[in-house]
């Protein structure tokens, strides 16, 4: 074993399990690509202020969980703890909002970092696929993103997840609710840190998972009672569009999500098979974030789905993805001449679009055929000096065990025909 190991709270993705992660990423990305979302990639680290301004000074992410560093030039940087602020920054820097087509629809995939207490389903390095629709205030966009996430999960075969939905109001009605909630919270017996949080962003206290806090929140004023008419109408349209698409959801008045930038629509995907870390993804509308980070007013909405959490949810449901074998043909050469010829044929097969591998290391027939079995290949191609003298190779169906001699010149066409 190596002296070095992956840092605490992180993991290595290795075959064959890594194939499941790739399949999950692809399944989440597919409906986005089919709906006008273009791919965006941002740096793994950003200016600290991008997150402290955008995500929020009072959030656990900024106060406790960000990995920060100071460069030799004195710049304060942070490993990205989430994707939205980075993607919006990139869109603004690239002037995508000035190209004329709004909303700017983007999707991304990558690793994110938070210094959290490591436990099952919660890592310090995790993978997400996300989507952002930037520059339009339209309930149909909120509904579209919820529907696309639901579609991605159902395509994977997930069934036991629930969608929680809420509205956080806007800059007109939320301040009134904020004052009412703060007045209520001041009468509770809360620890010093929670009291400080209540003064900065009282909605975050509703999201506190501790029983000692939740018990005291009984009778707290409800945001729905403070929503202005415009926010009520907006939320009702989101609900109606999602319902019309046949997507079920639950109204959750306490759902606030852990980021300060959300306005109006907020939603979360939860899976009851994951214990305390039940959220597999979520998102919402963030109409003021662009201005918070120095851009123009660009009302936007987005989500991020956890790849790690989705894989755990699939495992909890016992869903095995149909992942094709990485190798279709495995070539076994017996002797130097056969090695030269078959290596050339493997190269030819690969150029023809066939997934092919080769028996390396000069093993004998028995050892090489074990490798062919382990590779999961549908067919093995075996050749020795006598086969080459006759101008043929032995073509073996690994499932049935049937073996036939195939002319060397016809090998590529034979493989393609059998795979088709």
Buried (B, 14 or more C-beta within 10 A) or exposed (E): EEEEEEEEBBBEBEEEEEBBBEBBBBBBBBBBEEBEBEEBEBEEBBBBEBBBBBBBEBBBBBBEBBBBEEEEEEEEBBBBBBBBBBBBBBBBEEEBBEEEEBBBBBBBBBBBBBBBEEEEBBBBBBBBBBBBBBBBBBBEBBBBBBBBBBBBBEEBBBEEBBBBBBBBBBEEBBEEBBEBBBEBBEEBEBEEEBBEBBEEBBBBBBBBEEEEBEEBBEEBBBBBEBBBEEBBEBBEBBBEBBEEEEBEBEEBBBBBBBBBBBBBBBBBBBBEBBEEBBBBBBBBBBBBBBEBBEBEEBBBBBBBBBBBBBBBBBBBBEBEBEEEEEBBBBBBBBBEBBBEBBBEBBEBBBEEEBBBBBBEEEBEEEEBBEBBEEBBBBBBBBBBEEBBEEEBBBBBEBEEEEEEEBEBEBBBEBBBEBEE
